[in-house]
Amino acid sequence: MTTAQHPAVGPALASLRRARELFLLGRRLPDGVPEDVVAAWKRARFFGVRHDLKDPAPDAPRRSVRAPESLLLNAARPVLERIGPALGTGQTSLVLTDERLRVLWACGLGPGEPCDDLSEQVVGHNSAALALHTRRRAEVHGPEHFLDLWQDVSTVSVPVRAPETGRVVGTVTVSGGLCTAWGPHPGAPLAEAAASAVEAELLSRSRTAERVLLDAYLRAAGEQGREVVALDGRNRLVSEAAGRLLSPEALDVLERGAVALLLDWDPGRGAHREPDSAPAATGACAPNPLSASGPADGPVGGPADGPADGPEAPTGPAPTTGLTPTTGPTPTTGPTPTTSYRIRLPVGAGCTAILIPVPHLGSVVGVVAVLAPVGHATVASAARTVVGLAGSSAPWRHAVGRAVELAESSEPLLLVGERGTGKTSLARELASNPLIMDAAESELRLDADELVMDRGPILIRHVERLAQSGTAVLNSLLESHPGAPLMVTYTPGAPPGPCLLRLLDTLSARSVTLPALRERPDDIRELLTALAPRQAPGRPPLSWTLDALRALEQHPWPGNVTELAHLVRALAEQRRATGPVRRTELPDPVREGPAIRRLSPMEHAERAAILEALRLHGGNKVRAAAALGIARATLYRKLRGYRG
């Protein structure tokens, strides 16, 4: 799972206990007290946590002990209930929390009252909060805790990561009596094993859930030609008919609505809204020994009584903003009827959409959207294929709007931008059938008389590569015919010579600078749709997981749109897998992200070798390290160093 630094225990605990007493009295601390422990005590005091706390909310009514349903709890419960009986009757407990440190499940016996919130704001320093912060195994012993209640308790916590994204979704904690011997917490192997088993169950259920969503999508699509989209927040299945009908904006609205609906059904997915109330949770065994009960109105989520009915027909949540429960007969994704919701799409979308939740094992694993064209709907894909105009970010729309405004007259126009930003594509959209002359492909022999002949607009690409004689011809042309229908593209690079500088100065009043792709990452999703080649009949259009989209949006794209177009074309032609493109399928520089600092040639070679080994071994760092002949710790250190 993860490595951890083992704190010094034994004789050091006595001095730490004395230091804590001095801290509580407001006196000067002796030298040698760990800074991170002191900082944790100070945070607890800042949050207003009382060190003699017995119950964080003594006057509040005790909440229900029924656990809030979530994907994490549903996956972890069978694993933890198998491990729970092995704890015996000793002073040991096993606790599961979510990513907000709400206790979802607890088993075992130990000191203190049951606790349903392990956040530092409620109980101060503890191993679960530390593991969530550091994203690795963490131990907290006796006086390192802030509460008097835990002065004779040692705990070890291990983060639980989502199998596909690596995001920490919770923690597993083992607590017991105070450890006085040097070395790892004796419960560390149990915590590591439990976390690994929960992650394996999450992965298994994730794959099962994807199959359930795929089946629901295929049933809803029925025969070819139906407009259907399936979404689960990570994957996106779009039928060919839906791909022709939906604009990128409408698809984004569908995805946001689907994710919001999933969060309403399952707060454990990581919803950021604060529900009105939520329960504490326990498992089949005894209460959590880690201490006092959390506040009744604390930042916890889930319906107060958990889900109502059986696993395949859960009752629906209050509708999310923008979603309206439908009335009357609606399409369904299978034999089990479910509540469906109508979602508001952008004006001019040309269709309506109904979202149908897909239930599985007591939770909702995805949403199927059934579309219906409205009136004489225009085909959105026709507009999306225009790469030169694709994009809705503010920098891009400002540049395109300025270019369109200037192009309304037949006077010269200068388009400036880095290599691959789309200067030529935009110019072709601004002018009807221009005569294109490329200085990068061959030496141009320009004649001013020929250029001003009535032959329509002229586009000269890569004017920075034009010979000095050709640049002089353009300067002469603009002097004699300042309104010539001329468009010029310029890629900044080496300092321009005097002749080129004069030309740029002449055109500067009617120039537009196109933003680099890294300056408009919000446009990448729309560009992916515009750049994707048309698929063969019966094959769905190229789609992308959210993790892959995040990687694409974080990449600096030195080649801009041209580089992105090459990537999309290569995936479309060479890809053998089905379903949305995953992050693991992207090229190494895109998948791993840019290095934060400049690497030396040797580090570049090392990094490339490590990334290739990780690719060959499916991301398994242990096997990659073995294949490279280095220790796993060395592999981690080098990867951290490349990004540091």
VEXDREN-2710 file (C-alpha; in Angstrom, 1 decimal):
% VEXDREN-2710
k/r/px/py/pz
1/MET/0.0/0.0/0.0
2/THR/2.0/2.9/1.3
3/THR/5.2/3.5/3.3
4/ALA/5.2/5.3/6.6
5/GLN/7.7/6.9/9.0
6/HIS/7.5/5.1/12.3
7/PRO/7.5/7.6/15.2
8/ALA/9.8/7.1/18.2
9/VAL/7.8/5.5/21.0
10/GLY/8.8/4.1/24.4
11/PRO/10.9/6.5/26.5
12/ALA/10.1/9.4/24.1
13/LEU/6.4/9.1/25.1
14/ALA/7.1/10.2/28.7
15/SER/8.8/13.4/27.6
16/LEU/6.0/14.0/25.0
17/ARG/3.4/13.5/27.6
18/ARG/5.1/16.1/29.8
19/ALA/5.3/18.5/26.8
20/ARG/1.6/18.1/26.2
21/GLU/0.8/19.0/29.8
22/LEU/3.0/22.1/29.4
23/PHE/1.2/23.0/26.2
24/LEU/-2.2/22.7/27.8
25/LEU/-1.0/25.0/30.6
26/GLY/0.3/27.6/28.2
27/ARG/3.9/27.2/29.2
28/ARG/7.1/27.1/27.2
29/LEU/7.8/23.7/25.6
30/PRO/11.1/22.0/25.9
31/ASP/13.4/21.5/22.9
32/GLY/13.0/18.4/20.8
33/VAL/9.2/18.2/20.6
34/PRO/8.3/17.3/17.1
35/GLU/7.1/20.3/15.2
36/ASP/4.3/18.5/13.4
37/VAL/2.8/17.3/16.7
38/VAL/2.9/20.8/18.2
39/ALA/1.3/22.1/15.0
40/ALA/-1.5/19.5/15.4
41/TRP/-2.1/20.6/19.0
42/LYS/-2.3/24.2/17.9
43/ARG/-4.8/23.4/15.2
44/ALA/-7.0/21.6/17.7
45/ARG/-6.9/24.6/20.0
46/PHE/-7.6/26.9/17.0
47/PHE/-10.7/24.8/16.1
48/GLY/-11.9/25.1/19.7
49/VAL/-11.5/21.4/20.6
50/ARG/-11.6/20.8/24.4
51/HIS/-8.8/18.4/25.5
52/ASP/-11.1/17.0/28.2
53/LEU/-13.8/16.3/25.7
54/LYS/-16.1/13.4/26.5
55/ASP/-18.9/14.0/23.9
56/PRO/-18.5/16.7/21.2
57/ALA/-22.3/17.4/21.3
58/PRO/-23.5/16.5/24.8
59/ASP/-26.8/18.4/24.4
60/ALA/-27.6/17.2/20.9
61/PRO/-29.9/14.2/20.3
62/ARG/-28.0/11.0/19.5
63/ARG/-28.3/10.3/15.8
64/SER/-29.3/7.1/14.2
65/VAL/-26.6/4.4/14.0
66/ARG/-27.7/3.3/10.6
67/ALA/-24.8/3.8/8.1
68/PRO/-25.2/6.2/5.2
69/GLU/-25.2/4.2/2.0
70/SER/-22.3/4.9/-0.3
71/LEU/-20.2/3.0/-2.9
72/LEU/-17.3/2.9/-0.4
73/LEU/-19.5/1.4/2.4
74/ASN/-21.3/-1.0/0.1
75/ALA/-17.9/-2.4/-1.1
76/ALA/-16.2/-2.3/2.2
77/ARG/-18.9/-3.8/4.4
78/PRO/-18.5/-7.5/3.3
79/VAL/-14.7/-7.2/3.6
80/LEU/-14.8/-5.6/7.1
81/GLU/-17.4/-7.9/8.4
82/ARG/-15.2/-10.9/7.5
83/ILE/-12.3/-9.3/9.4
84/GLY/-14.3/-8.0/12.4
85/PRO/-14.7/-11.3/14.2
86/ALA/-10.9/-11.8/14.1
87/LEU/-10.5/-8.8/16.5
88/GLY/-11.7/-10.9/19.4
89/THR/-12.6/-9.3/22.7
90/GLY/-9.4/-7.4/23.2
91/GLN/-9.0/-3.6/23.2
92/THR/-8.8/-3.4/19.4
93/SER/-11.1/-1.8/16.9
94/LEU/-11.4/-1.5/13.2
95/VAL/-12.9/1.7/11.7
96/LEU/-13.8/2.9/8.2
97/THR/-14.2/6.6/7.3
98/ASP/-15.0/8.4/4.1
99/GLU/-13.0/11.2/2.6
100/ARG/-14.5/13.7/5.0
101/LEU/-13.6/11.5/8.0
102/ARG/-17.2/10.5/8.8
103/VAL/-17.3/7.1/10.4
104/LEU/-19.1/4.7/8.1
105/TRP/-18.4/1.5/9.9
106/ALA/-16.8/0.4/13.1
107/CYS/-16.2/-2.8/14.9
108/GLY/-14.4/-3.8/18.1
109/LEU/-14.0/-2.7/21.7
110/GLY/-11.9/0.1/23.2
111/PRO/-11.9/3.1/25.5
112/GLY/-14.3/6.0/25.1
113/GLU/-17.8/6.6/23.6
114/PRO/-18.7/5.9/20.0
115/CYS/-17.4/8.5/17.6
116/ASP/-18.9/9.3/14.2
117/ASP/-16.6/12.1/13.1
118/LEU/-12.8/11.9/13.2
119/SER/-12.1/15.3/11.6
120/GLU/-9.6/17.5/13.4
121/GLN/-12.3/20.2/13.8
122/VAL/-14.2/17.8/16.1
123/VAL/-11.6/15.6/17.9
124/GLY/-8.2/17.1/17.1
125/HIS/-5.1/15.2/16.0
126/ASN/-5.6/11.5/15.0
127/SER/-4.2/9.0/12.6
128/ALA/-7.2/9.0/10.2
129/ALA/-6.9/12.7/9.6
130/LEU/-3.1/12.4/9.2
131/ALA/-3.4/9.6/6.7
132/LEU/-6.0/11.5/4.7
133/HIS/-3.7/14.6/4.6
134/THR/-0.4/12.8/3.8
135/ARG/-2.0/10.1/1.5
136/ARG/0.0/7.4/3.2
137/ARG/-0.1/5.2/6.3
138/ALA/0.0/7.2/9.5
139/GLU/0.4/6.3/13.2
140/VAL/-0.5/8.4/16.2
141/HIS/0.5/7.3/19.7
142/GLY/-0.8/8.3/23.1
143/PRO/0.2/11.9/24.0
144/GLU/0.4/12.8/20.3
145/HIS/-3.4/12.9/20.5
146/PHE/-5.0/16.1/21.7
147/LEU/-7.9/14.5/23.6
148/ASP/-7.3/13.2/27.2
149/LEU/-9.6/10.3/26.1
150/TRP/-6.9/8.9/23.8
151/GLN/-3.7/9.3/25.9
152/ASP/-3.4/5.5/26.3
153/VAL/-4.4/4.6/22.7
154/SER/-2.2/4.0/19.6
155/THR/-3.8/4.0/16.2
156/VAL/-2.7/3.3/12.6
157/SER/-4.6/4.5/9.5
158/VAL/-4.2/3.6/5.9
159/PRO/-5.8/5.6/3.0
160/VAL/-8.2/3.9/0.7
161/ARG/-7.9/4.9/-3.0
162/ALA/-10.3/4.8/-5.8
163/PRO/-9.1/2.1/-8.2
164/GLU/-9.3/4.1/-11.4
165/THR/-8.3/7.6/-10.3
166/GLY/-6.1/7.1/-7.3
167/ARG/-8.1/9.6/-5.4
168/VAL/-8.3/9.0/-1.6
169/VAL/-11.9/8.1/-0.8
170/GLY/-11.6/7.1/2.8
171/THR/-9.4/5.5/5.5
172/VAL/-9.2/2.2/7.4
173/THR/-8.0/2.6/11.0
174/VAL/-6.9/0.0/13.6
175/SER/-6.7/1.2/17.2
176/GLY/-5.6/-0.5/20.4
177/GLY/-3.7/0.0/23.6
178/LEU/-0.6/2.2/23.8
179/CYS/2.4/0.9/21.9
180/THR/5.6/1.4/23.9
181/ALA/8.0/-0.6/21.6
182/TRP/9.9/0.7/18.6
183/GLY/8.6/-0.3/15.2
184/PRO/5.4/-0.2/13.2
185/HIS/2.1/-0.4/15.0
186/PRO/1.1/-4.1/15.5
187/GLY/-2.1/-3.4/13.7
188/ALA/-0.4/-2.0/10.6
189/PRO/-0.5/-5.3/8.6
190/LEU/-4.2/-5.6/9.4
191/ALA/-5.0/-2.0/8.3
192/GLU/-2.9/-2.5/5.1
193/ALA/-4.6/-5.8/4.3
194/ALA/-8.1/-4.3/5.0
195/ALA/-7.5/-1.3/2.8
196/SER/-6.1/-3.4/0.0
197/ALA/-9.1/-5.8/0.2
198/VAL/-11.5/-2.8/0.1
199/GLU/-9.7/-1.3/-2.9
200/ALA/-9.9/-4.7/-4.7
201/GLU/-13.6/-4.9/-4.0
202/LEU/-14.1/-1.3/-5.2
203/LEU/-12.3/-2.3/-8.5
204/SER/-14.4/-5.4/-8.9
205/ARG/-17.6/-3.5/-8.3
206/SER/-16.5/-0.7/-10.6
207/ARG/-16.1/-3.1/-13.4
208/THR/-19.4/-4.8/-12.7
209/ALA/-21.1/-1.4/-12.5
210/GLU/-19.6/-0.5/-16.0
211/ARG/-21.1/-3.7/-17.4
212/VAL/-24.5/-2.8/-15.8
213/LEU/-24.4/0.6/-17.3
214/LEU/-23.4/-0.8/-20.7
215/ASP/-26.3/-3.2/-20.6
216/ALA/-28.7/-0.4/-19.8
217/TYR/-27.3/1.7/-22.6
218/LEU/-27.7/-1.1/-25.1
219/ARG/-31.3/-1.8/-24.0
220/ALA/-32.2/1.9/-24.3
221/ALA/-30.5/2.3/-27.7
222/GLY/-32.4/-0.7/-29.0
223/GLU/-32.2/-0.7/-32.8
224/GLN/-29.7/1.6/-34.5
225/GLY/-30.8/5.2/-34.8
226/ARG/-32.0/6.0/-31.3
227/GLU/-30.4/9.0/-29.6
228/VAL/-29.0/7.7/-26.3
229/VAL/-26.2/8.7/-24.0
230/ALA/-24.9/6.8/-20.9
231/LEU/-22.9/8.6/-18.3
232/ASP/-21.4/7.7/-14.9
233/GLY/-19.1/10.6/-14.2
234/ARG/-16.1/8.7/-15.6
235/ASN/-17.3/7.1/-18.8
236/ARG/-19.4/8.4/-21.6
237/LEU/-21.2/6.2/-24.2
238/VAL/-22.8/8.2/-27.1
239/SER/-24.8/6.6/-29.8
240/GLU/-24.1/7.7/-33.4
241/ALA/-27.5/9.4/-33.6
242/ALA/-26.9/11.3/-30.4
243/GLY/-23.5/12.3/-31.5
244/ARG/-25.0/13.9/-34.6
245/LEU/-27.7/15.7/-32.6
246/LEU/-25.8/16.9/-29.5
247/SER/-23.6/20.0/-29.4
248/PRO/-20.6/20.0/-27.0
249/GLU/-22.4/22.5/-24.7
250/ALA/-25.5/20.2/-24.5
251/LEU/-23.3/17.2/-23.8
252/ASP/-21.6/19.0/-21.0
253/VAL/-25.0/20.0/-19.5
254/LEU/-26.0/16.3/-19.6
255/GLU/-22.8/15.2/-17.9
256/ARG/-23.1/17.8/-15.1
257/GLY/-26.8/16.8/-14.6
258/ALA/-25.9/13.1/-14.5
259/VAL/-23.1/13.7/-12.0
260/ALA/-25.4/15.9/-9.8
261/LEU/-28.1/13.2/-9.9
262/LEU/-25.6/10.5/-8.9
263/LEU/-24.4/12.6/-6.0
264/ASP/-28.0/13.0/-4.8
265/TRP/-28.4/9.3/-4.8
266/ASP/-25.1/8.6/-3.3
267/PRO/-23.4/11.2/-1.0
268/GLY/-20.5/8.9/-0.6
269/ARG/-19.3/9.7/-4.1
270/GLY/-18.0/13.0/-2.8
271/ALA/-20.8/15.5/-3.0
272/HIS/-19.7/19.0/-1.9
273/ARG/-23.2/20.1/-0.8
274/GLU/-24.0/20.0/2.9
275/PRO/-27.0/17.8/3.5
276/ASP/-29.3/18.8/6.4
277/SER/-28.5/15.8/8.5
278/ALA/-26.6/12.5/8.5
279/PRO/-26.2/9.5/10.7
280/ALA/-23.3/7.9/12.4
281/ALA/-22.5/4.4/11.4
282/THR/-21.5/1.1/12.9
283/GLY/-21.0/-2.3/11.6
284/ALA/-22.3/-5.6/12.7
285/CYS/-20.0/-5.6/15.7
286/ALA/-19.4/-3.3/18.7
287/PRO/-19.2/0.5/18.5
288/ASN/-16.2/2.5/17.5
289/PRO/-13.7/2.7/20.4
290/LEU/-12.0/5.8/19.2
291/SER/-14.1/8.1/21.3
292/ALA/-16.8/10.6/21.7
293/SER/-19.8/11.1/19.4
294/GLY/-19.6/13.8/16.7
295/PRO/-21.9/16.8/16.5
296/ALA/-25.4/16.3/15.3
297/ASP/-25.2/19.2/12.9
298/GLY/-21.6/18.6/11.7
299/PRO/-20.5/18.4/8.1
300/VAL/-21.7/15.0/7.3
301/GLY/-23.8/13.7/4.5
302/GLY/-26.5/11.2/3.5
303/PRO/-30.1/10.9/4.2
304/ALA/-31.0/10.7/7.9
305/ASP/-32.3/7.2/7.7
306/GLY/-30.3/5.8/4.8
307/PRO/-31.9/4.3/1.7
308/ALA/-35.4/3.2/2.0
309/ASP/-36.1/0.0/0.1
310/GLY/-34.5/-2.8/-1.7
311/PRO/-31.3/-2.8/-3.7
312/GLU/-32.8/-2.7/-7.2
313/ALA/-35.5/-0.1/-6.7
314/PRO/-34.2/2.6/-4.4
315/THR/-36.4/5.6/-3.8
316/GLY/-35.3/8.8/-5.5
317/PRO/-33.8/11.9/-4.0
318/ALA/-35.0/15.4/-4.1
319/PRO/-34.4/16.5/-7.7
320/THR/-31.3/18.4/-8.4
321/THR/-31.5/22.0/-9.7
322/GLY/-32.2/21.8/-13.4
323/LEU/-33.8/18.4/-13.1
324/THR/-37.6/17.9/-13.0
325/PRO/-39.2/14.5/-12.3
326/THR/-41.2/13.4/-15.3
327/THR/-44.9/12.6/-15.1
328/GLY/-46.7/9.9/-17.1
329/PRO/-45.0/7.1/-19.0
330/THR/-41.3/7.5/-19.7
331/PRO/-38.7/5.3/-21.3
332/THR/-37.0/2.8/-19.0
333/THR/-33.7/1.1/-19.2
334/GLY/-35.0/-2.3/-18.2
335/PRO/-37.8/-4.3/-16.6
336/THR/-37.4/-2.4/-13.3
337/PRO/-39.2/1.0/-13.4
338/THR/-37.3/3.9/-12.0
339/THR/-38.0/7.6/-11.5
340/SER/-36.8/9.6/-14.5
341/TYR/-35.9/13.3/-14.7
342/ARG/-36.2/15.9/-17.5
343/ILE/-33.2/18.2/-17.8
344/ARG/-33.0/21.7/-19.2
345/LEU/-30.6/21.8/-22.2
346/PRO/-29.2/25.0/-23.6
347/VAL/-31.4/27.2/-25.8
348/GLY/-31.1/26.0/-29.4
349/ALA/-30.0/22.5/-28.4
350/GLY/-32.6/21.1/-30.8
351/CYS/-33.6/18.2/-28.5
352/THR/-35.1/17.3/-25.1
353/ALA/-33.5/14.9/-22.7
354/ILE/-34.8/12.5/-20.0
355/LEU/-32.3/11.1/-17.5
356/ILE/-33.0/7.6/-16.2
357/PRO/-30.9/6.4/-13.2
358/VAL/-29.4/2.9/-13.5
359/PRO/-29.6/1.1/-10.1
360/HIS/-27.3/-1.7/-9.0
361/LEU/-26.7/-3.3/-5.6
362/GLY/-28.5/-0.6/-3.6
363/SER/-27.0/2.4/-5.3
364/VAL/-27.2/4.2/-8.7
365/VAL/-24.1/3.4/-10.9
366/GLY/-24.9/5.7/-13.8
367/VAL/-27.5/7.5/-15.9
368/VAL/-29.0/6.8/-19.3
369/ALA/-30.1/9.9/-21.2
370/VAL/-32.8/9.4/-23.9
371/LEU/-32.9/12.3/-26.4
372/ALA/-35.8/13.4/-28.6
373/PRO/-35.3/15.9/-31.4
374/VAL/-37.5/19.0/-31.3
375/GLY/-39.0/20.3/-34.6
376/HIS/-36.6/20.7/-37.5
377/ALA/-33.5/20.3/-35.4
378/THR/-30.3/21.3/-37.0
379/VAL/-27.4/18.8/-37.0
380/ALA/-25.0/20.1/-34.4
381/SER/-22.1/18.0/-35.6
382/ALA/-21.9/20.0/-38.8
383/ALA/-20.9/23.1/-36.9
384/ARG/-18.6/21.1/-34.6
385/THR/-16.5/19.8/-37.5
386/VAL/-15.3/23.3/-38.3
387/VAL/-12.0/23.1/-36.4
388/GLY/-11.1/26.7/-37.3
389/LEU/-14.0/28.1/-35.2
390/ALA/-14.1/25.4/-32.5
391/GLY/-13.9/26.7/-29.0
392/SER/-16.0/28.7/-26.5
393/SER/-13.5/30.0/-24.0
394/ALA/-13.2/33.7/-23.5
395/PRO/-9.7/34.1/-25.0
396/TRP/-10.6/32.2/-28.1
397/ARG/-14.0/33.8/-28.7
398/HIS/-12.5/37.2/-28.3
399/ALA/-9.8/36.5/-30.9
400/VAL/-12.3/34.9/-33.3
401/GLY/-14.8/37.7/-32.9
402/ARG/-12.1/40.3/-33.6
403/ALA/-10.9/38.4/-36.7
404/VAL/-14.5/38.1/-38.0
405/GLU/-15.0/41.8/-37.5
406/LEU/-11.9/42.7/-39.4
407/ALA/-12.6/40.2/-42.2
408/GLU/-15.9/41.9/-43.0
409/SER/-13.9/44.3/-45.1
410/SER/-11.5/43.3/-47.9
411/GLU/-8.5/45.0/-46.3
412/PRO/-5.4/43.1/-45.3
413/LEU/-5.5/40.9/-42.1
414/LEU/-2.6/39.6/-40.0
415/LEU/-3.1/36.4/-37.9
416/VAL/-0.4/35.9/-35.3
417/GLY/0.1/32.9/-33.1
418/GLU/2.4/30.0/-32.0
419/ARG/2.9/27.0/-34.3
420/GLY/-0.3/25.0/-34.5
421/THR/-2.7/27.5/-33.0
422/GLY/-5.1/27.3/-36.0
423/LYS/-4.1/30.4/-37.9
424/THR/-4.6/28.8/-41.3
425/SER/-7.8/27.0/-40.3
426/LEU/-9.3/30.2/-39.1
427/ALA/-8.2/32.1/-42.2
428/ARG/-9.9/29.5/-44.4
429/GLU/-13.2/30.0/-42.5
430/LEU/-12.9/33.8/-42.8
431/ALA/-12.3/33.9/-46.6
432/SER/-14.2/32.0/-49.3
433/ASN/-11.8/29.8/-51.3
434/PRO/-8.6/31.9/-50.8
435/LEU/-5.6/31.4/-53.0
436/ILE/-3.1/29.8/-50.5
437/MET/0.6/30.4/-50.9
438/ASP/3.0/28.7/-48.3
439/ALA/6.4/30.2/-47.8
440/ALA/7.4/27.1/-45.7
441/GLU/6.9/24.6/-48.5
442/SER/8.8/26.4/-51.4
443/GLU/10.4/29.7/-52.3
444/LEU/7.7/32.1/-53.4
445/ARG/8.3/34.4/-56.3
446/LEU/5.8/37.2/-55.7
447/ASP/4.7/39.7/-58.3
448/ALA/2.8/42.8/-57.1
449/ASP/0.8/43.0/-60.3
450/GLU/-0.3/39.4/-60.1
451/LEU/-1.3/39.7/-56.5
452/VAL/-3.7/42.6/-57.2
453/MET/-5.4/40.9/-60.1
454/ASP/-9.1/40.2/-59.5
455/ARG/-8.6/36.6/-58.3
456/GLY/-10.2/36.9/-54.8
457/PRO/-8.5/36.8/-51.4
458/ILE/-4.9/35.6/-51.0
459/LEU/-3.6/33.8/-48.0
460/ILE/0.2/33.8/-47.4
461/ARG/1.3/31.3/-44.8
462/HIS/4.5/31.5/-42.7
463/VAL/5.4/35.0/-43.8
464/GLU/8.3/34.8/-41.4
465/ARG/10.0/32.3/-43.8
466/LEU/9.5/34.5/-46.8
467/ALA/12.6/35.6/-48.6
468/GLN/13.6/39.3/-48.3
469/SER/12.7/39.9/-51.9
470/GLY/9.2/38.5/-51.3
471/THR/8.7/40.6/-48.2
472/ALA/9.8/43.7/-50.2
473/VAL/7.1/42.9/-52.8
474/LEU/4.4/42.7/-50.1
475/ASN/5.6/46.0/-48.6
476/SER/5.4/47.6/-52.0
477/LEU/2.0/46.1/-52.6
478/LEU/0.6/47.5/-49.4
479/GLU/1.9/50.9/-50.2
480/SER/0.3/51.0/-53.6
481/HIS/-2.9/49.0/-52.7
482/PRO/-3.5/49.4/-48.9
483/GLY/-6.9/47.7/-49.3
484/ALA/-5.6/44.6/-51.0
485/PRO/-7.6/41.4/-50.0
486/LEU/-4.5/39.8/-48.3
487/MET/-4.3/37.6/-45.3
488/VAL/-1.0/36.8/-43.7
489/THR/-0.1/34.3/-41.0
490/TYR/2.9/34.9/-38.8
491/THR/4.6/32.6/-36.2
492/PRO/6.9/34.6/-33.8
493/GLY/10.3/33.2/-33.4
494/ALA/13.7/34.7/-34.2
495/PRO/13.8/38.5/-34.2
496/PRO/12.4/39.8/-37.5
497/GLY/14.7/41.6/-40.0
498/PRO/14.0/45.2/-41.0
499/CYS/12.0/44.3/-44.1
500/LEU/9.7/41.9/-42.2
501/LEU/9.5/44.3/-39.3
502/ARG/8.2/47.0/-41.6
503/LEU/5.6/44.6/-43.0
504/LEU/4.4/43.6/-39.5
505/ASP/4.2/47.3/-38.5
506/THR/2.1/48.0/-41.5
507/LEU/-0.3/45.2/-40.7
508/SER/-0.3/45.7/-36.9
509/ALA/-3.5/47.9/-36.9
510/ARG/-5.4/44.9/-38.4
511/SER/-3.9/42.0/-36.6
512/VAL/-5.3/39.3/-34.3
513/THR/-3.2/37.2/-32.0
514/LEU/-4.6/33.7/-31.4
515/PRO/-4.2/32.2/-27.9
516/ALA/-2.1/29.1/-27.4
517/LEU/-4.0/25.9/-26.5
518/ARG/-2.5/25.9/-23.0
519/GLU/-4.2/29.3/-22.5
520/ARG/-7.6/27.9/-23.4
521/PRO/-7.8/24.4/-21.9
522/ASP/-11.6/24.7/-21.6
523/ASP/-11.8/24.3/-25.4
524/ILE/-10.1/20.9/-25.5
525/ARG/-13.4/18.9/-25.1
526/GLU/-15.0/20.8/-28.0
527/LEU/-11.8/20.4/-30.1
528/LEU/-11.8/16.6/-29.5
529/THR/-15.2/16.4/-31.0
530/ALA/-14.3/18.6/-33.9
531/LEU/-11.0/16.7/-34.6
532/ALA/-12.4/13.2/-34.3
533/PRO/-12.6/11.5/-37.7
534/ARG/-16.0/10.1/-38.7
535/GLN/-16.4/6.5/-37.6
536/ALA/-17.6/3.7/-39.7
537/PRO/-21.3/3.0/-39.6
538/GLY/-22.3/1.2/-36.4
539/ARG/-19.2/2.3/-34.5
540/PRO/-19.7/4.9/-31.7
541/PRO/-17.8/8.2/-31.9
542/LEU/-14.5/8.5/-30.1
543/SER/-15.2/9.4/-26.4
544/TRP/-13.0/10.0/-23.4
545/THR/-13.1/9.3/-19.7
546/LEU/-13.0/12.3/-17.3
547/ASP/-9.5/11.2/-16.1
548/ALA/-8.2/11.3/-19.7
549/LEU/-9.9/14.7/-20.3
550/ARG/-8.2/16.1/-17.2
551/ALA/-4.8/14.8/-18.4
552/LEU/-5.4/16.4/-21.8
553/GLU/-6.4/19.7/-20.2
554/GLN/-3.3/19.8/-18.0
555/HIS/-0.8/19.1/-20.8
556/PRO/1.0/22.2/-22.0
557/TRP/0.6/21.3/-25.7
558/PRO/3.7/22.9/-27.2
559/GLY/2.4/21.9/-30.7
560/ASN/-1.0/23.4/-29.8
561/VAL/-4.1/22.2/-31.8
562/THR/-1.9/20.5/-34.4
563/GLU/-0.4/18.3/-31.8
564/LEU/-3.8/17.5/-30.3
565/ALA/-5.1/16.6/-33.8
566/HIS/-2.2/14.2/-34.3
567/LEU/-3.0/12.5/-31.0
568/VAL/-6.7/12.1/-31.8
569/ARG/-5.9/10.8/-35.3
570/ALA/-3.4/8.2/-34.0
571/LEU/-5.9/7.0/-31.3
572/ALA/-8.7/6.7/-33.8
573/GLU/-6.6/4.7/-36.3
574/GLN/-4.5/2.5/-34.0
575/ARG/-6.8/1.9/-31.0
576/ARG/-8.1/-1.6/-30.5
577/ALA/-9.9/-1.2/-27.2
578/THR/-13.6/-0.4/-26.9
579/GLY/-15.3/2.2/-24.8
580/PRO/-14.1/5.7/-23.9
581/VAL/-10.4/6.4/-24.2
582/ARG/-8.7/6.0/-20.8
583/ARG/-5.8/8.0/-19.3
584/THR/-3.6/4.9/-19.6
585/GLU/-4.0/4.9/-23.4
586/LEU/-2.5/8.5/-23.8
587/PRO/1.1/9.1/-24.7
588/ASP/3.5/9.1/-21.7
589/PRO/4.1/12.9/-21.6
590/VAL/0.3/13.6/-21.6
591/ARG/-0.5/10.8/-19.2
592/GLU/2.1/11.6/-16.6
593/GLY/1.8/15.4/-16.9
594/PRO/4.6/17.9/-17.5
595/ALA/7.7/18.0/-15.2
596/ILE/7.6/21.0/-12.9
597/ARG/11.3/21.7/-13.3
598/ARG/13.6/21.4/-16.3
599/LEU/15.2/18.0/-16.5
600/SER/18.7/17.2/-17.5
601/PRO/19.3/14.9/-20.6
602/MET/20.1/12.0/-18.2
603/GLU/16.9/12.6/-16.2
604/HIS/14.9/12.7/-19.4
605/ALA/16.3/9.3/-20.4
606/GLU/15.7/7.9/-16.9
607/ARG/12.2/9.3/-16.8
608/ALA/11.4/7.9/-20.2
609/ALA/12.7/4.4/-19.2
610/ILE/10.6/4.5/-16.0
611/LEU/7.4/5.5/-17.8
612/GLU/7.9/2.8/-20.4
613/ALA/8.4/0.2/-17.7
614/LEU/5.3/1.4/-15.9
615/ARG/3.4/1.2/-19.2
616/LEU/4.5/-2.4/-19.9
617/HIS/3.6/-3.5/-16.4
618/GLY/0.2/-1.8/-16.3
619/GLY/1.2/0.9/-13.8
620/ASN/2.4/-1.7/-11.2
621/LYS/5.4/0.1/-9.6
622/VAL/6.7/-3.0/-7.9
623/ARG/7.0/-4.9/-11.1
624/ALA/8.3/-1.9/-13.0
625/ALA/11.1/-1.4/-10.4
626/ALA/12.0/-5.1/-10.6
627/ALA/12.2/-4.9/-14.4
628/LEU/14.5/-1.8/-14.1
629/GLY/16.7/-3.5/-11.5
630/ILE/16.0/-0.8/-8.8
631/ALA/14.3/-0.7/-5.5
632/ARG/10.7/0.5/-5.3
633/ALA/11.7/3.3/-2.9
634/THR/14.2/4.4/-5.6
635/LEU/11.5/4.4/-8.2
636/TYR/9.3/6.6/-6.0
637/ARG/12.1/8.9/-5.2
638/LYS/13.0/9.4/-8.8
639/LEU/9.4/10.1/-9.8
640/ARG/9.1/12.6/-7.0
641/GLY/12.4/14.2/-8.0
642/TYR/11.3/14.7/-11.6
643/ARG/8.3/16.6/-10.5
644/GLY/10.0/18.5/-7.7
END
